[in-house]
Structure formats: structure tokens, C-alpha cells
Amino acid sequence: MTDINHIQPVHLDALQEAGNIGAGNAATALSQLLNKKIDLHVPSVRMVDFQAMQAIAGGEEEVVAAAFLRITGEAPGSMFFILQKEEAEELAYTLTGRKVNIIDDSFDELAASALRELGNILAGAYLSALADFTGLSMQPSVPSLAVDMAGAVISEGLLEVSTKGDHAIVIDTEMEEAESSDSDAVTGQFFLLPDPKAFEKIFKSLGVEWS
């Protein structure tokens, strides 16, 4: 079990600051990739138990696109980047210029590859910023992408980590085209699931007195 009794809002604020630094770096990379200015920011970071993850992703039966990756280094763990159906389709259109429906044949390898690369850029930028903040090395694996109901996606991903921990760090993420007056922000969530010893290392580096 993960002991989170000593984690205070100030420690989550530090993770949010790291998230916004990472978001800024990811926005630069995406702007270059898309040849348009992209704004990214992290409005909030929170701690939840595993049972709350499905609700945050939209509900157990909500269809989502989810990138899943493992984290290696001094603070190993796992990470999900989850987009609800409409958000995934909007981002696929932004990235490829083609309209897709993620639950039919229009969602081809090009669209899937674009969303995987998006997850790769965002995860890499966030973990790099978090590594700088904590002084711990963290490297993401190449992400896999799944389209399914949120309950199924999260349950499958948790099979690997459920015996190791019981809490996730939720990093809310908003992205929009900076110079478009009719562009709505696309929202998604990162779920960072450090292995228990990594959880302790991360928060100790932020000043938490761990019992």
C-alpha cells in the first residue's frame, strides 16, 4: 500500500509546476510538428485511488483512446494518457488532416500512429521536467495505443501494477491552437502510477517526510 498521509497540496503544486514546464516543452515540439502554434498547460494535479480512475476517464463504459507506457530509471512505474472519443478524434484530425471515427475502419494506422506519437511527445516532455525537478532519471518506453471502454483499458493496464501500488497521480492536460478563435481546448488526463518505492523517492525529493 502507498502511504500518502504526509503528502500536502504544496507537493502536488510542485508536480503541477513540473507538468506545466513539460507542457511548455511539448507545446514547442507539437508546434514545430504541426507548423502552427499550440498551447498546452496543466490546470491541476491530484492524487486518486485506482477505483477513481475509471470515473475520471468518463465512466467505465466510455469509449476512450489510451496510450500506455512503462517508465524505467530511478523512479519506475507506468503511465496512461487517456482521451475520450471526441477528443481523440479531434486530435487525430489536427494531426493528420483527416476526419476519423475511432470505432470504425476510418481509424487506420496513420491516425493511430499520430496519437501514439502525441502520447510519446507529451509523456517524454512531462517525465523530463519531472526528472529535472526531482533529480531522478525517468525514461518512457514506446507507448502502445488501445481503443476500448475505459473500464477495460484501465483494468488491463493495472494488471501489471495493481499488486505494487494503489494510487495514481492525475495530471490534467489542456491543449488548443493558440491563434484560432474558434478552437476549443482538448482535454485529456495523464495517470502516473509510480511503483511504491518510486512513489516514495519522488515525494521525498519534493520534501515529503515519508514514514
NUBA-452521 format. One record per residue (C-alpha): residue number from 1; chain; y, z, x. Coordinates in steps of 0.25 Angstrom, whole numbers, plus 5000, padded with zeros to 4 digits. Layout:
<pts>
<pt seq="NUM" mol="A" yy="Y" zz="Z" xx="X"/>
...
</pts>
This chain:
<pts>
<pt seq="1" mol="A" yy="5000" zz="5000" xx="5000"/>
<pt seq="2" mol="A" yy="5014" zz="4997" xx="5005"/>
<pt seq="3" mol="A" yy="5023" zz="5009" xx="5006"/>
<pt seq="4" mol="A" yy="5037" zz="5005" xx="5001"/>
<pt seq="5" mol="A" yy="5042" zz="5019" xx="4997"/>
<pt seq="6" mol="A" yy="5053" zz="5018" xx="5009"/>
<pt seq="7" mol="A" yy="5058" zz="5004" xx="5006"/>
<pt seq="8" mol="A" yy="5072" zz="5005" xx="5001"/>
<pt seq="9" mol="A" yy="5082" zz="4994" xx="4996"/>
<pt seq="10" mol="A" yy="5088" zz="4993" xx="5009"/>
<pt seq="11" mol="A" yy="5075" zz="4988" xx="5015"/>
<pt seq="12" mol="A" yy="5074" zz="4977" xx="5005"/>
<pt seq="13" mol="A" yy="5088" zz="4974" xx="5007"/>
<pt seq="14" mol="A" yy="5085" zz="4971" xx="5022"/>
<pt seq="15" mol="A" yy="5073" zz="4962" xx="5017"/>
<pt seq="16" mol="A" yy="5083" zz="4955" xx="5007"/>
<pt seq="17" mol="A" yy="5093" zz="4952" xx="5019"/>
<pt seq="18" mol="A" yy="5082" zz="4947" xx="5027"/>
<pt seq="19" mol="A" yy="5078" zz="4938" xx="5015"/>
<pt seq="20" mol="A" yy="5092" zz="4932" xx="5014"/>
<pt seq="21" mol="A" yy="5092" zz="4929" xx="5029"/>
<pt seq="22" mol="A" yy="5079" zz="4922" xx="5027"/>
<pt seq="23" mol="A" yy="5084" zz="4915" xx="5015"/>
<pt seq="24" mol="A" yy="5096" zz="4910" xx="5022"/>
<pt seq="25" mol="A" yy="5087" zz="4904" xx="5033"/>
<pt seq="26" mol="A" yy="5078" zz="4898" xx="5023"/>
<pt seq="27" mol="A" yy="5090" zz="4892" xx="5015"/>
<pt seq="28" mol="A" yy="5095" zz="4885" xx="5028"/>
<pt seq="29" mol="A" yy="5081" zz="4879" xx="5030"/>
<pt seq="30" mol="A" yy="5080" zz="4875" xx="5016"/>
<pt seq="31" mol="A" yy="5094" zz="4869" xx="5016"/>
<pt seq="32" mol="A" yy="5090" zz="4860" xx="5028"/>
<pt seq="33" mol="A" yy="5077" zz="4856" xx="5022"/>
<pt seq="34" mol="A" yy="5083" zz="4852" xx="5009"/>
<pt seq="35" mol="A" yy="5097" zz="4847" xx="5014"/>
<pt seq="36" mol="A" yy="5104" zz="4856" xx="5004"/>
<pt seq="37" mol="A" yy="5110" zz="4870" xx="5005"/>
<pt seq="38" mol="A" yy="5100" zz="4880" xx="5000"/>
<pt seq="39" mol="A" yy="5104" zz="4895" xx="4997"/>
<pt seq="40" mol="A" yy="5093" zz="4906" xx="4998"/>
<pt seq="41" mol="A" yy="5094" zz="4921" xx="4996"/>
<pt seq="42" mol="A" yy="5086" zz="4933" xx="4993"/>
<pt seq="43" mol="A" yy="5092" zz="4941" xx="4982"/>
<pt seq="44" mol="A" yy="5083" zz="4952" xx="4982"/>
<pt seq="45" mol="A" yy="5071" zz="4958" xx="4989"/>
<pt seq="46" mol="A" yy="5061" zz="4969" xx="4983"/>
<pt seq="47" mol="A" yy="5048" zz="4976" xx="4984"/>
<pt seq="48" mol="A" yy="5037" zz="4974" xx="4973"/>
<pt seq="49" mol="A" yy="5023" zz="4977" xx="4972"/>
<pt seq="50" mol="A" yy="5013" zz="4966" xx="4971"/>
<pt seq="51" mol="A" yy="5012" zz="4967" xx="4956"/>
<pt seq="52" mol="A" yy="5026" zz="4963" xx="4954"/>
<pt seq="53" mol="A" yy="5025" zz="4950" xx="4962"/>
<pt seq="54" mol="A" yy="5020" zz="4942" xx="4950"/>
<pt seq="55" mol="A" yy="5031" zz="4947" xx="4941"/>
<pt seq="56" mol="A" yy="5042" zz="4943" xx="4951"/>
<pt seq="57" mol="A" yy="5036" zz="4929" xx="4953"/>
<pt seq="58" mol="A" yy="5037" zz="4927" xx="4938"/>
<pt seq="59" mol="A" yy="5025" zz="4933" xx="4932"/>
<pt seq="60" mol="A" yy="5010" zz="4932" xx="4934"/>
<pt seq="61" mol="A" yy="5009" zz="4918" xx="4927"/>
<pt seq="62" mol="A" yy="5022" zz="4912" xx="4932"/>
<pt seq="63" mol="A" yy="5019" zz="4899" xx="4940"/>
<pt seq="64" mol="A" yy="5025" zz="4900" xx="4954"/>
<pt seq="65" mol="A" yy="5024" zz="4893" xx="4967"/>
<pt seq="66" mol="A" yy="5022" zz="4903" xx="4978"/>
<pt seq="67" mol="A" yy="5021" zz="4901" xx="4993"/>
<pt seq="68" mol="A" yy="5013" zz="4911" xx="5000"/>
<pt seq="69" mol="A" yy="5012" zz="4914" xx="5015"/>
<pt seq="70" mol="A" yy="5008" zz="4925" xx="5025"/>
<pt seq="71" mol="A" yy="5017" zz="4932" xx="5035"/>
<pt seq="72" mol="A" yy="5012" zz="4934" xx="5049"/>
<pt seq="73" mol="A" yy="5018" zz="4942" xx="5060"/>
<pt seq="74" mol="A" yy="5022" zz="4957" xx="5062"/>
<pt seq="75" mol="A" yy="5024" zz="4958" xx="5047"/>
<pt seq="76" mol="A" yy="5013" zz="4951" xx="5040"/>
<pt seq="77" mol="A" yy="5012" zz="4948" xx="5025"/>
<pt seq="78" mol="A" yy="5013" zz="4938" xx="5014"/>
<pt seq="79" mol="A" yy="5024" zz="4931" xx="5007"/>
<pt seq="80" mol="A" yy="5025" zz="4923" xx="4993"/>
<pt seq="81" mol="A" yy="5037" zz="4914" xx="4989"/>
<pt seq="82" mol="A" yy="5036" zz="4913" xx="4974"/>
<pt seq="83" mol="A" yy="5043" zz="4903" xx="4966"/>
<pt seq="84" mol="A" yy="5042" zz="4902" xx="4951"/>
<pt seq="85" mol="A" yy="5038" zz="4888" xx="4945"/>
<pt seq="86" mol="A" yy="5052" zz="4883" xx="4942"/>
<pt seq="87" mol="A" yy="5058" zz="4888" xx="4955"/>
<pt seq="88" mol="A" yy="5047" zz="4881" xx="4963"/>
<pt seq="89" mol="A" yy="5049" zz="4868" xx="4956"/>
<pt seq="90" mol="A" yy="5064" zz="4868" xx="4958"/>
<pt seq="91" mol="A" yy="5062" zz="4871" xx="4973"/>
<pt seq="92" mol="A" yy="5051" zz="4860" xx="4974"/>
<pt seq="93" mol="A" yy="5061" zz="4851" xx="4968"/>
<pt seq="94" mol="A" yy="5072" zz="4855" xx="4978"/>
<pt seq="95" mol="A" yy="5063" zz="4854" xx="4990"/>
<pt seq="96" mol="A" yy="5056" zz="4840" xx="4986"/>
<pt seq="97" mol="A" yy="5066" zz="4834" xx="4976"/>
<pt seq="98" mol="A" yy="5054" zz="4832" xx="4966"/>
<pt seq="99" mol="A" yy="5052" zz="4840" xx="4953"/>
<pt seq="100" mol="A" yy="5039" zz="4847" xx="4953"/>
<pt seq="101" mol="A" yy="5031" zz="4856" xx="4943"/>
<pt seq="102" mol="A" yy="5023" zz="4865" xx="4952"/>
<pt seq="103" mol="A" yy="5011" zz="4866" xx="4942"/>
<pt seq="104" mol="A" yy="5008" zz="4851" xx="4941"/>
<pt seq="105" mol="A" yy="5006" zz="4839" xx="4951"/>
<pt seq="106" mol="A" yy="5020" zz="4837" xx="4954"/>
<pt seq="107" mol="A" yy="5020" zz="4849" xx="4963"/>
<pt seq="108" mol="A" yy="5014" zz="4842" xx="4975"/>
<pt seq="109" mol="A" yy="5012" zz="4845" xx="4989"/>
<pt seq="110" mol="A" yy="5027" zz="4841" xx="4992"/>
<pt seq="111" mol="A" yy="5032" zz="4851" xx="4983"/>
<pt seq="112" mol="A" yy="5022" zz="4862" xx="4987"/>
<pt seq="113" mol="A" yy="5025" zz="4860" xx="5001"/>
<pt seq="114" mol="A" yy="5040" zz="4861" xx="4999"/>
<pt seq="115" mol="A" yy="5038" zz="4874" xx="4992"/>
<pt seq="116" mol="A" yy="5029" zz="4879" xx="5003"/>
<pt seq="117" mol="A" yy="5040" zz="4875" xx="5013"/>
<pt seq="118" mol="A" yy="5050" zz="4882" xx="5005"/>
<pt seq="119" mol="A" yy="5042" zz="4895" xx="5006"/>
<pt seq="120" mol="A" yy="5040" zz="4893" xx="5020"/>
<pt seq="121" mol="A" yy="5055" zz="4892" xx="5023"/>
<pt seq="122" mol="A" yy="5058" zz="4904" xx="5015"/>
<pt seq="123" mol="A" yy="5047" zz="4913" xx="5020"/>
<pt seq="124" mol="A" yy="5050" zz="4909" xx="5034"/>
<pt seq="125" mol="A" yy="5065" zz="4912" xx="5033"/>
<pt seq="126" mol="A" yy="5063" zz="4925" xx="5026"/>
<pt seq="127" mol="A" yy="5052" zz="4930" xx="5035"/>
<pt seq="128" mol="A" yy="5060" zz="4926" xx="5048"/>
<pt seq="129" mol="A" yy="5072" zz="4934" xx="5042"/>
<pt seq="130" mol="A" yy="5063" zz="4946" xx="5039"/>
<pt seq="131" mol="A" yy="5057" zz="4945" xx="5053"/>
<pt seq="132" mol="A" yy="5071" zz="4946" xx="5059"/>
<pt seq="133" mol="A" yy="5075" zz="4958" xx="5050"/>
<pt seq="134" mol="A" yy="5062" zz="4966" xx="5053"/>
<pt seq="135" mol="A" yy="5059" zz="4961" xx="5068"/>
<pt seq="136" mol="A" yy="5045" zz="4958" xx="5063"/>
<pt seq="137" mol="A" yy="5038" zz="4944" xx="5065"/>
<pt seq="138" mol="A" yy="5034" zz="4937" xx="5052"/>
<pt seq="139" mol="A" yy="5029" zz="4923" xx="5051"/>
<pt seq="140" mol="A" yy="5025" zz="4916" xx="5038"/>
<pt seq="141" mol="A" yy="5013" zz="4907" xx="5036"/>
<pt seq="142" mol="A" yy="5014" zz="4893" xx="5030"/>
<pt seq="143" mol="A" yy="5015" zz="4896" xx="5015"/>
<pt seq="144" mol="A" yy="5005" zz="4892" xx="5004"/>
<pt seq="145" mol="A" yy="5010" zz="4888" xx="4991"/>
<pt seq="146" mol="A" yy="5004" zz="4891" xx="4977"/>
<pt seq="147" mol="A" yy="5008" zz="4887" xx="4963"/>
<pt seq="148" mol="A" yy="5001" zz="4897" xx="4953"/>
<pt seq="149" mol="A" yy="5005" zz="4908" xx="4943"/>
<pt seq="150" mol="A" yy="5012" zz="4919" xx="4951"/>
<pt seq="151" mol="A" yy="5001" zz="4929" xx="4948"/>
<pt seq="152" mol="A" yy="4990" zz="4920" xx="4954"/>
<pt seq="153" mol="A" yy="4999" zz="4916" xx="4966"/>
<pt seq="154" mol="A" yy="5003" zz="4931" xx="4970"/>
<pt seq="155" mol="A" yy="4989" zz="4936" xx="4967"/>
<pt seq="156" mol="A" yy="4983" zz="4926" xx="4977"/>
<pt seq="157" mol="A" yy="4993" zz="4929" xx="4988"/>
<pt seq="158" mol="A" yy="4992" zz="4944" xx="4986"/>
<pt seq="159" mol="A" yy="4977" zz="4943" xx="4988"/>
<pt seq="160" mol="A" yy="4979" zz="4943" xx="5003"/>
<pt seq="161" mol="A" yy="4989" zz="4955" xx="5003"/>
<pt seq="162" mol="A" yy="4986" zz="4964" xx="4991"/>
<pt seq="163" mol="A" yy="4977" zz="4973" xx="5000"/>
<pt seq="164" mol="A" yy="4988" zz="4974" xx="5010"/>
<pt seq="165" mol="A" yy="5001" zz="4978" xx="5002"/>
<pt seq="166" mol="A" yy="5006" zz="4980" xx="4988"/>
<pt seq="167" mol="A" yy="5021" zz="4976" xx="4989"/>
<pt seq="168" mol="A" yy="5029" zz="4963" xx="4991"/>
<pt seq="169" mol="A" yy="5044" zz="4961" xx="4995"/>
<pt seq="170" mol="A" yy="5050" zz="4951" xx="4985"/>
<pt seq="171" mol="A" yy="5061" zz="4942" xx="4991"/>
<pt seq="172" mol="A" yy="5068" zz="4935" xx="4980"/>
<pt seq="173" mol="A" yy="5074" zz="4922" xx="4985"/>
<pt seq="174" mol="A" yy="5084" zz="4912" xx="4978"/>
<pt seq="175" mol="A" yy="5087" zz="4898" xx="4983"/>
<pt seq="176" mol="A" yy="5097" zz="4888" xx="4978"/>
<pt seq="177" mol="A" yy="5104" zz="4875" xx="4982"/>
<pt seq="178" mol="A" yy="5117" zz="4880" xx="4987"/>
<pt seq="179" mol="A" yy="5126" zz="4868" xx="4984"/>
<pt seq="180" mol="A" yy="5120" zz="4865" xx="4970"/>
<pt seq="181" mol="A" yy="5128" zz="4870" xx="4958"/>
<pt seq="182" mol="A" yy="5116" zz="4868" xx="4948"/>
<pt seq="183" mol="A" yy="5105" zz="4874" xx="4957"/>
<pt seq="184" mol="A" yy="5099" zz="4887" xx="4953"/>
<pt seq="185" mol="A" yy="5093" zz="4897" xx="4962"/>
<pt seq="186" mol="A" yy="5078" zz="4896" xx="4964"/>
<pt seq="187" mol="A" yy="5072" zz="4910" xx="4966"/>
<pt seq="188" mol="A" yy="5059" zz="4914" xx="4972"/>
<pt seq="189" mol="A" yy="5052" zz="4926" xx="4978"/>
<pt seq="190" mol="A" yy="5046" zz="4930" xx="4991"/>
<pt seq="191" mol="A" yy="5036" zz="4940" xx="4991"/>
<pt seq="192" mol="A" yy="5034" zz="4946" xx="5005"/>
<pt seq="193" mol="A" yy="5021" zz="4954" xx="5006"/>
<pt seq="194" mol="A" yy="5020" zz="4961" xx="5020"/>
<pt seq="195" mol="A" yy="5007" zz="4967" xx="5023"/>
<pt seq="196" mol="A" yy="5008" zz="4982" xx="5023"/>
<pt seq="197" mol="A" yy="5011" zz="4985" xx="5038"/>
<pt seq="198" mol="A" yy="5021" zz="4973" xx="5038"/>
<pt seq="199" mol="A" yy="5028" zz="4979" xx="5026"/>
<pt seq="200" mol="A" yy="5029" zz="4992" xx="5034"/>
<pt seq="201" mol="A" yy="5034" zz="4984" xx="5046"/>
<pt seq="202" mol="A" yy="5045" zz="4976" xx="5038"/>
<pt seq="203" mol="A" yy="5051" zz="4988" xx="5031"/>
<pt seq="204" mol="A" yy="5050" zz="4997" xx="5044"/>
<pt seq="205" mol="A" yy="5058" zz="4986" xx="5051"/>
<pt seq="206" mol="A" yy="5069" zz="4988" xx="5039"/>
<pt seq="207" mol="A" yy="5070" zz="5003" xx="5041"/>
<pt seq="208" mol="A" yy="5059" zz="5008" xx="5031"/>
<pt seq="209" mol="A" yy="5053" zz="5021" xx="5035"/>
<pt seq="210" mol="A" yy="5038" zz="5018" xx="5032"/>
<pt seq="211" mol="A" yy="5029" zz="5029" xx="5029"/>
</pts>
